[in-house]
């Protein structure tokens, strides 16, 4: 579900870039996400449980403000399909950071799952001659910083905020981005709100803000709490499937044999990782 929500982000962003500045897009999607989460936090009386700390502030900044702004900027330079390869580096960054920060000792099983997923993504895009033109190098570099930010966020939340409610983490992340990007928007596109009333833009923000951002981040932080940062970041391996489906149904793009082979590698990778996590949970519960 999360891969579906986040995998379509670049598709919706392309539509919004016609009228909105990247900063404005991040502001409105986070604002809609905050409005979506607000009733849940009020019902759970969660505001009294929010405890500000350096780690929570850093997580809130690196969770949406930095990566979403950078990702929205990168879409101006990159084709939608190319983002699948760059995003696939996210769990690899996550694995390296977990070794450095969390002192995690990955087993051969973890590396195998990681490798198979990455190979699947490469087969999907590289085999189809999805090369990177020199004009898109800037977009690639921007997106790499964004993926690293995602990875670092998952590591920090796993280490310092594991017991914090996913709703609180999602809300503080989106609220912080709303404030920061809202201030910047006043200077870069003060009339951005005028485009919000167009039916297409408003409908896209309902999906991108409430579902992809609001609901999406709740699910993401739940996955971090459940299986760890690398496990949660495996969603980036499933996201190319969403890209392919959107291209097939809405852009009249064909599905090739290399896509099917790549998807099989990805599904095997996800299955192995889930199987290992289930074994660990069962062993822990039986003990």
C-alpha positions as CSV (number, residue, x, y, z in Angstrom):
1,X,0.0,0.0,0.0
2,X,2.8,2.4,0.9
3,X,4.6,1.7,-2.3
4,X,1.5,2.5,-4.2
5,X,1.0,5.8,-2.4
6,X,4.6,6.8,-2.7
7,X,5.3,5.3,-6.1
8,X,2.8,7.5,-7.7
9,X,4.3,10.7,-6.1
10,X,6.4,11.6,-9.1
11,X,3.4,11.1,-11.4
12,X,1.3,13.6,-9.5
13,X,4.2,16.0,-9.0
14,X,4.7,16.2,-12.8
15,X,1.1,17.4,-13.1
16,X,1.5,20.0,-10.3
17,X,4.8,21.5,-11.6
18,X,2.8,23.1,-14.4
19,X,1.4,25.7,-12.0
20,X,3.3,25.4,-8.8
21,X,6.9,26.0,-7.6
22,X,8.5,23.0,-5.9
23,X,8.3,24.6,-2.5
24,X,4.6,25.3,-3.0
25,X,4.0,21.7,-3.9
26,X,5.7,20.5,-0.7
27,X,3.8,23.1,1.4
28,X,0.3,22.1,0.1
29,X,0.9,18.4,0.2
30,X,2.1,18.6,3.8
31,X,-0.8,21.0,4.7
32,X,-3.3,18.5,3.4
33,X,-1.5,15.7,5.2
34,X,-1.7,17.6,8.5
35,X,-5.4,18.2,8.0
36,X,-5.9,14.5,7.4
37,X,-4.0,13.5,10.5
38,X,-5.5,16.1,12.8
39,X,-8.7,14.3,13.7
40,X,-6.8,11.1,14.6
41,X,-4.5,12.9,17.0
42,X,-7.4,14.8,18.6
43,X,-9.3,11.5,19.1
44,X,-6.2,9.8,20.6
45,X,-5.4,12.9,22.7
46,X,-1.9,12.6,21.3
47,X,-0.8,16.2,21.5
48,X,-0.1,15.8,25.2
49,X,2.2,12.9,24.4
50,X,4.4,14.9,22.0
51,X,7.8,15.4,23.6
52,X,10.1,17.7,21.8
53,X,13.7,16.5,21.6
54,X,16.7,17.1,19.3
55,X,16.1,13.7,17.6
56,X,12.4,14.5,17.0
57,X,13.3,17.9,15.5
58,X,15.9,16.4,13.2
59,X,13.6,13.6,12.1
60,X,10.8,16.1,11.4
61,X,13.2,18.1,9.2
62,X,14.8,15.3,7.4
63,X,11.5,13.3,7.0
64,X,9.7,15.6,4.6
65,X,11.1,19.2,4.4
66,X,14.4,18.3,3.0
67,X,13.8,15.2,0.8
68,X,10.4,16.2,-0.6
69,X,11.7,19.6,-1.6
70,X,14.7,18.0,-3.3
71,X,12.6,15.3,-4.9
72,X,10.2,17.9,-6.3
73,X,13.1,19.8,-7.7
74,X,14.7,16.7,-9.3
75,X,11.5,15.9,-11.2
76,X,12.1,19.1,-13.2
77,X,15.3,17.4,-14.6
78,X,14.5,13.7,-14.6
79,X,12.1,11.4,-16.4
80,X,9.7,9.7,-14.1
81,X,11.0,6.3,-14.9
82,X,14.6,7.2,-14.1
83,X,13.7,8.0,-10.5
84,X,13.1,4.3,-9.9
85,X,16.8,3.5,-10.2
86,X,17.8,6.3,-7.9
87,X,15.2,5.5,-5.3
88,X,16.4,1.9,-5.3
89,X,19.6,3.1,-3.6
90,X,17.6,4.1,-0.5
91,X,17.7,0.7,1.3
92,X,21.4,0.4,0.4
93,X,22.1,3.7,2.1
94,X,19.9,2.4,5.0
95,X,21.9,-0.7,5.3
96,X,25.2,1.2,5.4
97,X,23.9,3.7,7.9
98,X,22.5,1.0,10.1
99,X,26.0,-0.5,10.3
100,X,27.6,2.8,11.2
101,X,24.9,4.3,13.5
102,X,23.0,1.3,14.9
103,X,26.0,-1.0,14.9
104,X,23.9,-3.5,13.1
105,X,25.6,-6.7,11.8
106,X,23.8,-7.7,8.6
107,X,23.7,-11.3,7.8
108,X,24.2,-12.9,4.4
109,X,20.4,-13.2,4.1
110,X,20.0,-9.4,4.4
111,X,22.6,-8.8,1.7
112,X,21.0,-11.3,-0.6
113,X,17.6,-9.7,-0.3
114,X,19.1,-6.3,-0.9
115,X,21.1,-7.4,-3.9
116,X,18.2,-9.2,-5.6
117,X,15.9,-6.2,-5.2
118,X,18.5,-3.9,-6.7
119,X,19.2,-6.2,-9.6
120,X,15.5,-6.3,-10.3
121,X,15.3,-2.5,-10.5
122,X,18.4,-2.4,-12.7
123,X,16.9,-5.0,-15.1
124,X,13.7,-3.1,-15.4
125,X,15.3,0.2,-16.3
126,X,18.8,-0.3,-17.6
127,X,18.0,-3.2,-20.0
128,X,15.6,-0.8,-21.7
129,X,18.5,1.6,-22.4
130,X,17.3,4.0,-19.7
131,X,20.7,5.8,-19.8
132,X,21.3,9.0,-17.9
133,X,21.8,12.0,-20.2
134,X,24.3,14.6,-19.1
135,X,21.5,17.1,-18.8
136,X,19.9,15.0,-16.0
137,X,23.1,14.6,-13.8
138,X,22.0,17.5,-11.6
139,X,18.6,15.9,-11.1
140,X,20.3,12.6,-10.1
141,X,22.6,14.3,-7.6
142,X,19.6,16.2,-6.0
143,X,17.6,12.9,-5.8
144,X,20.6,11.1,-4.2
145,X,20.7,13.6,-1.4
146,X,17.0,13.2,-0.9
147,X,17.2,9.4,-0.8
148,X,20.1,9.7,1.8
149,X,17.9,11.9,3.9
150,X,15.1,9.3,3.8
151,X,17.5,6.6,4.9
152,X,18.9,8.8,7.7
153,X,15.4,9.6,9.0
154,X,14.5,5.9,9.2
155,X,17.7,5.2,11.1
156,X,17.2,8.0,13.6
157,X,13.5,7.1,14.2
158,X,14.5,3.5,14.8
159,X,17.2,4.4,17.3
160,X,15.6,7.3,19.2
161,X,11.8,7.3,18.6
162,X,10.9,3.6,18.2
163,X,8.3,3.8,21.0
164,X,6.7,7.0,19.7
165,X,3.3,6.7,17.9
166,X,3.5,6.6,14.1
167,X,0.7,9.2,14.1
168,X,2.8,11.6,16.2
169,X,5.9,11.1,14.1
170,X,3.9,11.6,10.9
171,X,2.2,14.7,12.2
172,X,5.4,16.4,13.5
173,X,7.1,15.6,10.2
174,X,4.4,17.1,8.0
175,X,3.7,20.0,10.4
176,X,7.4,21.0,10.4
177,X,7.5,20.9,6.6
178,X,4.3,22.9,6.4
179,X,5.8,25.7,8.5
180,X,9.2,25.8,6.9
181,X,7.9,25.6,3.3
182,X,5.0,28.0,4.0
183,X,7.5,30.7,5.1
184,X,9.7,30.1,2.0
185,X,6.6,30.0,-0.3
186,X,5.8,33.6,0.7
187,X,8.9,34.7,-1.1
188,X,9.1,32.3,-4.1
189,X,5.4,32.0,-5.1
190,X,3.2,34.2,-3.0
191,X,0.2,33.7,-5.3
192,X,0.5,29.9,-5.3
193,X,-2.8,29.5,-3.4
194,X,-4.6,30.9,-6.5
195,X,-3.9,27.8,-8.5
196,X,-5.2,25.5,-5.7
197,X,-8.8,26.1,-6.6
198,X,-8.5,24.5,-10.0
199,X,-10.4,21.2,-9.9
200,X,-7.4,19.1,-11.2
201,X,-4.9,20.6,-8.8
202,X,-7.2,20.3,-5.8
203,X,-8.0,16.7,-6.6
204,X,-4.3,15.8,-7.0
205,X,-3.5,17.4,-3.6
206,X,-6.2,15.3,-2.0
207,X,-4.4,12.2,-3.2
208,X,-0.9,13.5,-2.8
209,X,-1.5,15.2,0.5
210,X,-4.0,13.2,2.5
211,X,-3.2,9.7,1.2
212,X,0.4,9.8,0.0
213,X,1.7,12.1,2.7
214,X,-0.7,11.8,5.7
215,X,-1.6,8.1,5.6
216,X,1.7,7.2,3.9
217,X,3.9,8.5,6.7
218,X,1.9,6.7,9.3
219,X,2.4,3.4,7.5
220,X,6.1,4.2,7.0
221,X,6.9,4.9,10.6
222,X,4.9,1.8,11.5
223,X,7.1,-0.3,9.2
224,X,10.2,1.2,10.8
225,X,8.9,0.3,14.2
226,X,7.9,-3.2,13.1
227,X,10.8,-4.4,11.0
228,X,13.6,-1.8,11.3
229,X,14.8,0.9,9.0
230,X,16.1,-1.3,6.2
231,X,12.9,-3.3,6.1
232,X,10.8,-0.1,5.8
233,X,13.0,1.2,3.0
234,X,12.4,-1.9,0.9
235,X,9.3,-0.1,-0.3
236,X,11.5,1.6,-2.8
237,X,12.0,-1.7,-4.6
238,X,8.2,-2.1,-5.1
239,X,7.8,1.4,-6.3
240,X,8.9,0.6,-9.9
241,X,6.0,-1.7,-10.1
242,X,3.7,1.3,-9.5
243,X,5.6,3.3,-12.1
244,X,5.1,0.5,-14.7
245,X,1.4,0.1,-13.9
246,X,0.8,3.9,-14.2
247,X,2.7,3.9,-17.5
248,X,0.7,1.0,-18.8
249,X,-2.8,2.1,-17.8
250,X,-2.5,5.9,-18.2
251,X,0.4,6.6,-20.6
252,X,-0.1,3.7,-23.0
253,X,3.4,2.3,-22.3
254,X,4.1,-1.3,-23.1
255,X,5.2,-4.0,-20.6
256,X,8.3,-5.8,-21.8
257,X,10.0,-9.1,-20.9
258,X,12.7,-7.4,-19.0
259,X,10.1,-5.7,-16.8
260,X,8.6,-9.1,-15.9
261,X,12.0,-10.5,-15.1
262,X,12.9,-7.5,-13.0
263,X,9.6,-7.6,-11.1
264,X,10.2,-11.3,-10.3
265,X,13.6,-10.4,-8.8
266,X,12.0,-7.7,-6.7
267,X,9.2,-10.0,-5.5
268,X,11.7,-12.7,-4.5
269,X,13.7,-10.1,-2.7
270,X,10.7,-8.8,-0.7
271,X,9.5,-12.3,0.0
272,X,12.9,-13.3,1.4
273,X,13.0,-10.2,3.6
274,X,9.5,-10.7,4.9
275,X,10.1,-14.4,5.6
276,X,13.2,-13.6,7.6
277,X,11.4,-10.9,9.6
278,X,8.5,-13.3,10.3
279,X,10.9,-16.0,11.6
280,X,12.6,-13.4,13.9
281,X,9.2,-12.3,15.3
282,X,8.0,-15.8,15.8
283,X,11.3,-16.7,17.6
284,X,11.1,-13.7,19.8
285,X,7.4,-14.3,20.7
286,X,8.0,-18.0,21.5
287,X,10.9,-17.0,23.8
